[in-house]
Amino acid sequence: MKTPPSIAGIGALALVLATTAAFATSTPASANASGCLDPSAPLSVEENRLSFALPDNDDPALLQSKPFAQQMIEGGGFKDFAPKLINKLCHTGNLAAATTLAKEEGRHLWREAVRRAQNKGKIDGSLPYSDDRPLYWTRLQSTAALRQWTPRFDLAGEDRTALITTFDRASRGMFDIDFPAGKGVVRVISSGFDPYTLDGGTVGTAPGSVGNNIRHGNPSGATALSLDGTTYKTKDGKTAYIEAYTLPVNYPEFEQGYLEDTVGPFMKDGPRQVDASITVSQAGGSVFNLEQWNGRYHGVSLGNDNFRPCAAVNGTPQLAVDNHGCNAKVVDRWGGPTEFSLTDPPQWTSATLPIAEMIKANTGASVSRPPGDTWPDTSVAFGVVWHTNYTEFPDCNSPERVTRNNPPPNEFPPPTAPIPPDPESCSYSGGGGNYLSNESAYRNTLLRDRMGLSIPAGHIHTPDMQHFETPFNPSDATFNAWRQAIVAQGKNLIHVVADSVS
């Protein structure tokens, strides 16, 4: 069924209410969601994308019958989640109860997304079980409801923000990490990311249509969902327990300590201390890059909230000297200085992953190659490369940059040892760039160093997953094949790390 372009006028609030209607009819009138939401309350940049619609694939002059987000929510079997959350909010009478509700419902969403990704039990919805996108869009539909909720009690702005943050973190698995104590087991923690670069792409002629970049998923997020709460029998017979979480593609949440508050408690000395901590994100091509050096510099590219703290000025990169916006600042509860400092924390950190073992393990041999895979060795799904390049400001007071070890060779060990960053230099980009993937790697490895640990820690960059057969279909066989292949080989790489510490 095709609808006229007027669907573009449907707001994100109406989108939530539309999915609520069927649920609300079976509940008392006082529980009707429209009675406790304020449609005039502004939504976030990400939440406003809930109403965005793609052009129809057969006739790009028309819009698809439903906004893209709603197709993801229904396709993932989560169409009742936000309506039920709204109903519970409407019956919540105080802040303490609301905080408990936000945490419990966020954890429930995460656990259901994990269950679905691991193909356990009944799988609702039309999308493949491995699709990571329903979690992202259901989370946004839920935070939109929290943002527009009009409670029966006074709710200060900072308390509402705290509620949204609590739900957000809980729905990322950040409160769901549970390792067994003691010796004889291996504890591994791994991250993933939300979809990103959702704006832009091919646009049809339908008024109000958006570019097809909104279809993006993130294989690192899909990998995290597939790994969370799983076990793996290591080569020496120990049991590895793997816990995972996902990160937002926004700078402010990193500055708030999302990563450190999640991983830090398990890097502290104690019976549940992790044996390895890995960050994962998506890059490009048909290769897994194992990043060696991570830079503190960040903020050149927009986050999902359309904010970047360190844009170039007249085409020239800003310097980090006396410029907090361009350098990640660690929150003081995890060792960050009270005032911005160029040398504390350091400009560079380094990976301690078992690079040789991860390459030698031939992790792609058992994985089917997806259509369009360009890795030259056809005996594997994707290559695995030690990624040693980076870009530095040799003089921290000059915008001149130098890139080292570029391009890194595919063979391992390389014919020539890579050159490490100059300790007197300032970072511009690590091997993984200067976006939030590099920042996750930097913060994770910095935390390892601050805790005085020698555990494997580092970053894996996956191949690019965004391969579609058609201009505007929300999902198809090729896109799914790329996600499944990347997830399968990504899990194999995480298992190699577990083997290395068992």
matplotlib code that plots the C-alpha trace (Angstrom):
import matplotlib.pyplot as plt

x = [0.0, 1.3, 0.5, 0.7, 3.6, 1.6, 3.0, 6.1, 4.2, 3.6, 5.7, 7.7, 5.1, 2.3, 4.4, 4.6, 0.8, -0.1, 1.6, -0.1, -3.6, -4.3, -2.8, -4.6, -8.1, -7.8, -6.8, -8.7, -9.2, -6.8, -4.0, -4.4, -0.9, -2.2, -3.2, 0.3, 2.4, 3.0, 3.3, 4.8, 7.9, 10.8, 12.6, 16.2, 17.8, 17.9, 14.3, 13.1, 14.2, 11.5, 9.1, 11.4, 10.1, 11.9, 10.6, 8.7, 11.0, 8.7, 7.7, 10.1, 7.5, 5.6, 6.6, 6.6, 3.4, 5.2, 8.2, 11.4, 11.7, 8.3, 9.2, 12.3, 10.3, 7.6, 10.0, 11.9, 8.8, 8.9, 5.7, 4.2, 7.3, 6.8, 3.0, 3.4, 6.1, 3.9, 1.0, 3.3, 4.6, 1.0, 0.5, 3.8, 3.4, 6.9, 10.5, 11.8, 9.3, 10.0, 13.8, 13.1, 10.8, 13.3, 16.1, 13.9, 12.3, 15.7, 17.2, 14.1, 14.6, 18.2, 17.6, 14.9, 17.2, 19.9, 17.5, 16.3, 19.9, 20.8, 17.8, 16.4, 12.8, 10.0, 11.3, 8.7, 8.7, 9.7, 13.3, 16.1, 16.9, 20.5, 19.3, 20.6, 18.5, 15.2, 16.9, 18.2, 14.8, 12.8, 15.1, 14.5, 10.8, 11.0, 13.2, 10.9, 8.1, 10.2, 11.0, 7.3, 5.9, 3.8, 3.9, 1.4, 4.3, 6.8, 9.7, 12.8, 14.6, 17.8, 15.6, 14.0, 17.5, 18.6, 15.6, 16.4, 20.1, 19.1, 16.9, 19.5, 22.3, 20.1, 19.0, 22.6, 23.4, 25.5, 23.7, 23.5, 27.1, 27.5, 30.7, 31.3, 33.9, 37.2, 39.8, 39.5, 37.4, 38.1, 36.1, 35.9, 34.0, 33.3, 31.5, 29.5, 28.0, 24.7, 23.9, 25.4, 25.6, 21.9, 21.4, 22.1, 22.2, 20.0, 16.7, 13.6, 11.3, 8.7, 8.3, 9.6, 11.5, 14.9, 18.1, 18.5, 21.4, 18.7, 18.7, 22.2, 22.8, 26.1, 27.7, 29.6, 26.2, 24.9, 28.1, 27.6, 24.1, 25.2, 27.9, 26.3, 26.0, 27.5, 30.2, 33.1, 35.2, 38.9, 41.6, 42.9, 39.4, 38.5, 35.1, 35.2, 32.3, 31.6, 29.6, 28.8, 27.3, 26.7, 27.8, 26.1, 27.6, 27.5, 30.4, 28.5, 27.7, 31.4, 32.3, 29.8, 31.8, 29.5, 32.4, 34.4, 31.3, 30.6, 34.0, 35.8, 34.2, 35.4, 38.9, 39.2, 41.0, 38.6, 37.2, 35.3, 38.1, 38.1, 40.8, 40.3, 38.4, 37.8, 36.0, 34.5, 33.1, 32.5, 35.0, 35.1, 36.0, 36.2, 38.8, 38.9, 41.5, 43.2, 44.1, 47.4, 47.5, 44.7, 44.7, 43.1, 42.1, 38.4, 35.4, 36.0, 32.9, 29.3, 27.7, 24.2, 23.0, 24.6, 27.2, 30.9, 33.3, 36.3, 35.3, 38.1, 38.3, 38.6, 39.8, 42.5, 42.3, 42.1, 45.0, 44.4, 46.6, 44.3, 41.3, 39.3, 36.9, 39.5, 40.8, 38.9, 38.6, 38.2, 35.8, 37.5, 36.1, 38.2, 41.4, 40.7, 42.3, 40.0, 41.4, 42.1, 45.6, 47.4, 49.5, 47.2, 45.7, 48.3, 48.0, 48.4, 47.5, 48.4, 46.6, 47.7, 45.6, 47.1, 47.6, 49.7, 47.2, 44.2, 45.7, 47.1, 43.8, 42.3, 39.0, 37.3, 37.9, 34.6, 32.5, 30.6, 31.6, 28.8, 27.9, 30.3, 33.1, 36.3, 38.9, 41.5, 41.9, 38.7, 39.4, 38.2, 35.3, 37.4, 41.0, 42.5, 45.2, 47.4, 46.5, 49.4, 48.9, 48.1, 48.4, 50.2, 51.0, 54.8, 54.7, 51.6, 51.6, 51.5, 48.7, 51.1, 50.4, 52.3, 50.9, 53.0, 53.0, 50.6, 49.4, 50.0, 51.0, 48.6, 51.3, 52.2, 54.7, 55.3, 58.6, 59.5, 58.6, 56.0, 57.1, 55.4, 54.0, 56.5, 56.0, 56.4, 53.7, 50.0, 47.6, 45.4, 44.0, 44.7, 44.6, 40.8, 40.5, 39.4, 35.8, 34.0, 35.3, 38.8, 37.6, 36.2, 39.5, 41.4, 39.2, 39.3, 43.0, 43.6, 41.4, 43.5, 46.7, 45.2, 44.2, 47.7, 46.6, 48.4, 45.3, 44.6, 42.8, 42.3, 40.0, 38.6, 37.3, 34.9, 34.1, 31.4, 28.0, 25.9, 25.4, 21.8, 20.3, 17.7, 17.7, 15.1, 14.1, 14.6, 16.3, 17.3, 19.3, 22.6, 22.5, 21.6, 24.4, 27.0, 25.8, 25.8, 29.3, 30.8, 29.2, 30.4, 34.0, 33.9, 32.8, 35.7, 38.1, 36.8, 37.1, 40.8, 41.3, 39.7, 42.0, 45.1, 44.4, 43.0]
y = [0.0, 3.4, 6.6, 10.2, 12.5, 13.9, 11.2, 13.2, 15.6, 12.9, 13.9, 11.6, 12.0, 10.9, 7.9, 6.8, 7.4, 5.5, 2.4, 3.0, 3.2, -0.5, -1.2, 1.7, 0.6, -2.4, -0.3, 2.2, 5.7, 7.2, 5.0, 6.3, 7.4, 10.6, 11.7, 11.9, 13.0, 16.6, 16.9, 20.4, 19.2, 19.2, 15.9, 15.3, 15.2, 11.4, 11.1, 13.5, 10.9, 8.6, 10.2, 10.0, 8.0, 6.5, 6.7, 3.8, 1.4, 1.0, 4.6, 7.1, 9.9, 8.4, 7.6, 4.2, 3.4, 3.6, 5.7, 3.7, 3.6, 2.0, -0.6, -1.5, -1.5, -3.7, -5.8, -6.5, -7.5, -4.5, -2.7, -3.0, -2.0, 1.8, 1.7, -0.5, 1.8, 4.8, 3.1, 2.4, 6.0, 7.3, 5.3, 6.3, 8.7, 9.7, 10.1, 7.0, 4.8, 6.4, 5.8, 2.1, 1.8, 3.4, 1.0, -2.1, -1.3, -0.4, -3.7, -5.6, -4.0, -5.0, -8.5, -9.0, -7.6, -10.0, -13.0, -12.1, -11.7, -15.1, -16.7, -18.0, -18.7, -17.3, -14.6, -12.0, -9.6, -10.0, -8.9, -11.5, -12.3, -10.9, -7.3, -4.7, -1.8, -2.6, -2.0, 1.4, 2.7, 1.2, 2.9, 6.2, 5.7, 5.1, 8.1, 10.3, 9.2, 9.9, 13.3, 14.2, 12.6, 14.9, 13.1, 13.7, 15.2, 18.0, 16.7, 19.0, 19.2, 17.5, 14.7, 14.0, 14.0, 11.5, 9.3, 9.3, 8.5, 5.7, 4.1, 4.7, 3.1, 0.2, -0.5, -0.7, -3.5, -1.3, -2.4, -6.0, -7.1, -10.1, -12.1, -15.1, -14.6, -16.4, -18.2, -20.9, -18.8, -16.1, -12.8, -10.9, -7.6, -6.3, -3.2, -2.3, 0.8, 2.2, 2.8, 6.1, 8.5, 8.2, 11.4, 11.7, 9.0, 8.6, 10.5, 9.9, 12.6, 12.2, 15.5, 14.9, 11.8, 11.2, 9.7, 5.9, 6.3, 6.0, 2.2, 1.8, -0.7, -1.4, -4.8, -4.0, -3.6, -6.8, -8.6, -7.3, -8.6, -11.9, -12.2, -10.8, -13.4, -16.2, -18.7, -20.1, -23.2, -22.0, -24.2, -25.1, -26.1, -23.1, -21.4, -17.8, -15.6, -12.8, -9.7, -7.0, -3.5, -0.9, 2.8, 5.8, 7.7, 11.0, 12.9, 14.2, 10.7, 9.8, 12.9, 11.9, 8.7, 6.1, 3.8, 4.2, 3.8, 0.5, -1.0, 0.6, -1.4, -4.6, -3.3, -2.7, -5.3, -7.9, -11.4, -10.3, -8.4, -8.7, -10.6, -8.7, -5.6, -5.0, -2.2, -2.8, -0.6, -0.5, 0.9, 0.1, -2.4, -6.1, -6.3, -6.4, -3.9, -4.4, -0.9, -0.4, 3.3, 5.4, 9.2, 11.6, 14.0, 13.9, 15.8, 16.4, 14.5, 14.9, 12.5, 11.2, 14.3, 16.5, 17.9, 17.9, 19.7, 20.2, 21.2, 22.4, 26.2, 27.4, 23.9, 23.9, 21.5, 23.1, 22.5, 20.8, 23.2, 24.9, 23.4, 20.9, 20.5, 18.7, 16.4, 13.8, 14.7, 11.9, 12.4, 13.0, 10.0, 7.9, 9.8, 12.8, 16.1, 18.8, 21.3, 20.5, 19.3, 18.4, 15.8, 14.3, 12.1, 11.3, 12.0, 8.4, 4.9, 1.5, -1.8, -4.9, -7.4, -10.7, -9.5, -12.4, -15.0, -13.1, -13.1, -16.6, -18.1, -17.7, -16.6, -16.1, -19.6, -21.0, -18.0, -17.7, -14.7, -12.2, -10.9, -8.3, -9.2, -7.8, -9.4, -10.9, -14.2, -16.0, -18.8, -16.5, -14.2, -11.1, -10.3, -9.4, -6.7, -5.2, -1.5, 0.6, 3.9, 7.2, 10.9, 13.3, 17.0, 16.7, 20.2, 20.7, 24.4, 23.9, 22.6, 20.6, 16.9, 13.7, 10.3, 7.3, 3.6, 4.3, 2.1, -0.7, -3.9, -6.9, -9.4, -10.2, -9.8, -6.7, -6.5, -3.3, -2.6, 0.2, 3.6, 4.5, 8.0, 10.6, 11.0, 14.8, 14.9, 15.6, 13.2, 14.0, 10.5, 7.0, 4.0, 4.2, 7.9, 10.6, 9.7, 7.9, 4.5, 5.7, 7.5, 4.2, 2.5, 5.4, 5.5, 1.8, 1.4, 4.5, 3.0, -0.2, 1.9, 3.9, 0.7, -0.7, -3.7, -5.7, -7.4, -7.6, -4.4, -2.8, -2.0, -4.1, -2.3, -4.4, -4.3, -2.0, -3.6, -1.2, -3.3, -3.3, -4.8, -2.1, 1.7, 2.0, -1.4, -1.4, -4.8, -7.4, -10.7, -9.0, -6.6, -9.5, -11.7, -9.0, -8.6, -12.3, -12.8, -9.9, -11.0, -14.6, -13.6, -10.9, -13.5, -15.8, -12.9, -12.3, -16.0, -15.9, -13.1, -15.4, -18.2, -16.0, -15.3, -18.7]
z = [0.0, -1.0, 0.8, -0.3, 0.6, 3.5, 5.7, 6.0, 8.2, 10.9, 13.9, 16.2, 18.9, 16.6, 15.7, 19.3, 19.8, 16.6, 18.0, 21.3, 20.1, 19.8, 23.2, 24.9, 23.8, 26.2, 29.2, 31.3, 29.9, 32.4, 31.0, 27.5, 26.4, 24.8, 28.3, 29.7, 26.8, 25.8, 22.0, 22.3, 24.2, 21.8, 20.9, 20.3, 16.9, 16.9, 18.1, 15.4, 12.8, 14.1, 11.5, 8.5, 5.5, 2.6, -1.0, -2.4, -4.1, -7.2, -7.4, -5.8, -6.3, -3.3, 0.2, 1.8, 3.8, 7.2, 8.5, 8.4, 12.2, 12.6, 10.0, 12.1, 15.4, 14.0, 12.0, 15.2, 17.1, 19.4, 18.4, 21.9, 23.8, 23.8, 24.2, 27.3, 28.7, 28.2, 30.0, 32.9, 32.9, 33.1, 36.3, 37.9, 40.9, 42.0, 40.8, 42.7, 41.0, 37.6, 38.0, 38.9, 35.9, 33.5, 34.6, 34.6, 31.2, 29.6, 30.8, 29.5, 26.1, 26.0, 27.1, 24.5, 21.8, 22.9, 23.0, 19.5, 18.1, 19.6, 18.0, 21.3, 21.7, 19.6, 17.2, 16.5, 13.5, 9.9, 10.1, 10.4, 14.1, 13.7, 12.7, 15.2, 14.0, 15.9, 19.2, 18.2, 16.9, 19.8, 22.2, 20.5, 20.5, 24.3, 25.1, 23.0, 25.3, 28.4, 27.0, 26.4, 29.5, 31.7, 35.1, 38.0, 40.1, 39.6, 37.5, 37.3, 34.0, 35.4, 36.8, 33.4, 31.9, 34.5, 33.7, 30.0, 30.7, 33.0, 30.4, 27.6, 29.6, 30.7, 27.1, 26.1, 28.4, 30.7, 33.8, 32.7, 33.0, 35.3, 35.5, 37.8, 40.5, 41.1, 39.2, 36.6, 34.2, 31.6, 31.7, 28.4, 27.8, 24.4, 23.0, 19.9, 18.4, 17.3, 13.6, 12.4, 9.3, 9.1, 7.1, 3.4, 0.7, -2.4, -2.2, -4.3, -5.7, -3.1, -1.0, 2.5, 1.7, 3.3, 2.0, 2.2, 4.7, 7.3, 6.6, 8.1, 10.8, 12.6, 12.5, 15.8, 17.5, 16.0, 17.2, 20.7, 20.8, 19.5, 22.2, 25.3, 28.1, 26.0, 27.0, 25.0, 25.8, 25.3, 23.9, 27.3, 28.5, 30.5, 30.2, 28.9, 29.9, 27.4, 28.3, 25.8, 25.6, 23.0, 22.8, 21.3, 18.4, 20.2, 21.9, 25.0, 26.3, 26.1, 28.0, 30.7, 31.2, 29.5, 28.6, 31.9, 34.1, 32.3, 32.0, 34.9, 37.7, 36.1, 35.7, 39.4, 41.5, 42.7, 42.1, 38.9, 37.2, 33.4, 31.6, 28.3, 27.2, 23.5, 21.7, 18.2, 15.5, 11.8, 9.2, 5.5, 2.8, 3.3, 6.1, 9.9, 11.1, 14.4, 15.5, 17.2, 18.2, 19.4, 19.5, 22.0, 19.3, 18.4, 17.1, 13.4, 12.3, 13.3, 15.8, 15.5, 17.3, 14.6, 17.1, 16.7, 19.1, 16.8, 13.3, 10.9, 10.5, 6.9, 6.0, 8.7, 11.6, 15.0, 17.4, 20.8, 22.8, 25.3, 23.4, 25.3, 22.4, 20.3, 22.9, 24.9, 28.6, 31.0, 33.9, 37.2, 38.9, 36.5, 36.9, 34.7, 35.7, 37.0, 34.4, 30.8, 30.2, 26.9, 28.6, 31.2, 29.9, 27.2, 23.5, 22.5, 23.8, 22.4, 21.9, 23.7, 21.7, 20.6, 17.1, 15.8, 17.2, 15.8, 12.3, 12.4, 13.6, 10.0, 11.5, 8.2, 6.8, 8.2, 7.2, 4.0, 1.8, 1.2, -2.3, -3.5, -1.0, -2.4, -0.1, -2.6, -0.7, -1.6, 1.0, 3.8, 4.2, 5.2, 5.8, 9.2, 9.2, 11.8, 11.3, 12.4, 10.6, 12.4, 11.8, 14.2, 14.7, 15.1, 16.6, 18.8, 18.0, 14.2, 12.0, 9.8, 10.0, 9.2, 8.6, 9.5, 8.5, 5.6, 4.1, 6.6, 4.8, 4.7, 5.6, 9.2, 10.5, 8.3, 6.4, 8.4, 11.9, 12.3, 13.6, 16.9, 17.6, 18.7, 22.5, 22.0, 19.2, 19.5, 18.0, 15.0, 14.3, 15.4, 13.1, 13.5, 12.7, 15.1, 15.3, 18.2, 17.3, 17.9, 21.1, 22.4, 21.8, 23.4, 26.5, 27.0, 26.7, 28.8, 31.5, 31.3, 31.8, 34.7, 36.4, 36.0, 34.1, 31.4, 30.0, 26.2, 25.3, 21.9, 19.0, 16.2, 13.1, 11.1, 7.3, 6.1, 6.3, 4.2, 1.0, -0.4, -3.6, -4.1, -3.7, -0.9, 0.5, 4.3, 4.2, 1.7, 1.4, 0.5, 3.5, 5.8, 4.3, 5.1, 8.7, 9.3, 7.8, 9.8, 13.0, 12.6, 11.9, 14.6, 17.2, 16.1, 16.7, 20.2, 20.9, 19.9, 22.4, 25.1, 24.0, 24.5, 28.2, 29.2]

ax = plt.figure().add_subplot(projection="3d")
ax.plot(x, y, z, "-o")
ax.set_aspect("equal")
plt.show()
